[in-house]
Amino acid sequence: QISNGTQFNLKASAPMAGPYNVEATADGLLSVDTYSSPALIGFILYSYSKYYNDIDIKEIFNAPYDTQIPSLFDGTKDLATINSSLTTDMTALLNQIFVSDFNDNTNHSLRTHFRENSLLSWNPKSPIRLYHSMEDEIVPYSVSVNAQAILSAKSSSTVELRTVETGSHVGAATPIVLSALEWFYSLNNGS
């Protein structure tokens, strides 16, 4: 934890393909017909149902997933196991009444919680390079485009988006990490 910036001197950060705007990420994910990693959706929605009293997992997921979700996220299963237990068909996974209500109601309780947990209401004081692949199938690329625009407008430092043209969420990770490390190295050596 940083206490008034006195614990360490942050030179820069390089967030990679993150759901910085949780509400916009949810809007993107709830608009697709299929999603290759339903475990991530399950994890987010189950976590919110455990933390917030006004979120009911049984209203979000269709049977039989509504009763399976708690045991899938009991901490004993890996992502691949959970993915194989869920469907990639979003209309079969998620209750469409919930999806419709979420989409139509700007004050839906889950939407409000997502908004509260978004990471865009601050003033970056150190350079940021957001990295994202245009072919990312897990986190929509548009989330990083939006984050860069919002953070740039608020920042007293540089916020740029480094786009990788090709590669899945995992496939683009290696070139993105290498690029970030090269940038960090150049900052550390004054190049």
C-alpha positions in Angstrom: 0.0 0.0 0.0 1.3 3.4 -0.9 1.0 6.0 1.8 1.2 9.5 0.3 3.8 8.2 -2.2 6.4 7.9 0.5 7.0 4.1 0.4 8.5 3.9 -3.0 9.0 6.1 -6.1 6.8 4.7 -8.9 8.5 5.5 -12.3 5.9 4.0 -14.6 3.3 1.3 -15.0 2.3 -1.0 -17.8 -1.1 -2.5 -17.3 -2.0 -5.2 -19.8 -5.4 -6.0 -21.2 -7.3 -5.2 -18.0 -10.9 -4.6 -17.3 -10.2 -1.0 -16.1 -13.8 0.0 -16.7 -15.7 -2.9 -15.2 -19.1 -1.6 -16.4 -17.9 -1.3 -20.0 -16.3 -4.7 -19.9 -19.5 -6.2 -18.6 -21.5 -4.5 -21.4 -19.1 -6.0 -24.0 -19.2 -9.5 -22.5 -23.0 -9.5 -22.1 -23.5 -8.6 -25.7 -21.7 -11.6 -27.2 -23.3 -14.9 -28.2 -20.4 -17.1 -27.1 -17.5 -16.5 -24.8 -14.4 -18.7 -24.7 -13.7 -18.4 -21.0 -17.1 -18.6 -19.1 -15.1 -19.2 -15.9 -14.1 -15.6 -15.9 -17.7 -14.4 -16.1 -18.6 -16.9 -13.4 -15.8 -15.8 -11.2 -16.7 -12.1 -11.5 -20.4 -12.6 -11.0 -20.0 -15.1 -8.2 -17.5 -12.8 -6.4 -19.9 -9.9 -6.6 -22.8 -12.1 -5.2 -20.6 -13.0 -2.3 -19.6 -9.5 -1.5 -22.8 -7.6 -2.2 -26.0 -8.6 -0.5 -28.2 -7.3 -3.4 -26.7 -9.7 -6.0 -28.3 -13.2 -6.2 -26.4 -15.7 -8.3 -29.7 -17.7 -8.9 -31.1 -14.7 -10.7 -28.0 -14.4 -13.0 -27.3 -17.9 -14.1 -29.6 -20.4 -15.8 -30.1 -23.9 -14.4 -28.0 -26.1 -13.9 -25.2 -23.5 -13.6 -27.0 -21.4 -10.9 -26.5 -24.3 -8.4 -23.1 -25.4 -9.8 -21.4 -22.0 -9.5 -20.7 -22.1 -5.7 -18.9 -25.5 -5.9 -17.0 -24.6 -9.1 -15.5 -21.6 -7.2 -14.7 -23.3 -3.9 -11.0 -22.8 -4.5 -10.2 -26.4 -5.5 -10.6 -26.1 -9.3 -8.5 -24.5 -11.9 -9.7 -22.3 -14.7 -9.7 -25.1 -17.3 -11.8 -27.4 -15.0 -14.3 -24.6 -14.4 -14.4 -23.7 -18.1 -15.1 -27.3 -19.1 -18.0 -27.4 -16.6 -19.7 -24.3 -18.0 -21.1 -23.6 -21.5 -19.6 -21.0 -23.8 -23.2 -20.2 -25.1 -24.0 -17.0 -23.2 -27.8 -17.4 -23.7 -27.6 -20.9 -22.1 -25.3 -19.7 -19.3 -27.0 -16.4 -18.3 -30.6 -15.8 -17.5 -31.8 -13.5 -20.3 -34.2 -11.7 -18.1 -31.2 -10.7 -15.9 -29.2 -9.7 -19.1 -32.1 -7.6 -20.4 -32.7 -5.9 -17.1 -28.9 -5.2 -16.7 -28.8 -3.7 -20.3 -32.0 -1.6 -19.9 -31.5 -0.3 -16.3 -28.6 2.2 -15.8 -29.2 1.9 -12.1 -29.2 -1.9 -11.9 -27.5 -2.8 -8.7 -24.8 -4.9 -10.4 -24.1 -2.1 -12.9 -23.8 0.4 -10.0 -21.3 -1.9 -8.2 -19.3 -2.3 -11.5 -19.2 1.4 -11.8 -18.0 1.8 -8.2 -15.2 -0.7 -8.9 -13.9 0.8 -12.2 -10.3 2.1 -12.1 -10.6 5.3 -14.1 -11.3 8.1 -11.5 -7.8 9.1 -10.6 -4.9 11.3 -11.8 -1.9 9.2 -12.9 1.3 11.1 -11.9 3.7 8.6 -13.5 3.8 7.5 -17.2 1.5 4.6 -18.1 1.6 2.4 -21.1 -1.6 0.4 -21.5 -1.0 -2.7 -23.6 -3.7 -4.6 -25.5 -4.2 -6.9 -28.5 -6.9 -6.0 -31.0 -7.7 -9.7 -31.2 -8.2 -10.2 -27.5 -11.2 -12.5 -27.0 -11.2 -12.2 -23.2 -11.2 -8.5 -22.5 -12.6 -6.2 -25.2 -9.9 -4.0 -26.8 -12.3 -1.1 -26.7 -11.9 -1.1 -22.8 -8.3 0.0 -23.2 -9.1 2.6 -25.8 -11.6 4.1 -23.5 -9.3 3.9 -20.5 -6.5 5.6 -22.3 -8.8 8.5 -23.4 -10.2 9.0 -19.9 -6.9 8.7 -18.0 -5.1 10.9 -20.5 -7.6 13.7 -19.9 -7.1 13.4 -16.1 -3.4 12.7 -16.0 -0.5 15.0 -15.2 1.7 12.5 -16.9 1.7 10.5 -20.2 -0.9 7.8 -20.7 -0.5 5.9 -24.0 -2.0 2.8 -25.5 0.4 0.3 -27.2 -1.6 -1.9 -29.5 -0.6 -5.3 -30.6 -2.3 -6.0 -33.9 -2.6 -9.8 -33.5 -2.8 -12.4 -30.8 -5.3 -13.7 -28.4 -5.4 -12.7 -24.7 -2.8 -15.3 -23.8 -1.1 -15.4 -27.2 -0.2 -11.7 -27.2 1.1 -11.9 -23.6 4.7 -12.7 -24.4 5.4 -9.8 -26.9 3.5 -7.4 -24.6 5.5 -8.4 -21.5 8.8 -8.2 -23.4 7.8 -4.7 -24.7 6.9 -3.5 -21.2 10.2 -4.9 -19.8 12.2 -3.1 -22.5 10.4 0.1 -21.7 11.0 -0.3 -18.0 14.7 -1.1 -18.7 15.0 2.1 -20.8 13.5 4.2 -18.0 15.8 2.7 -15.4 18.9 3.3 -17.5 17.9 6.8 -18.6 17.8 5.9 -22.3 
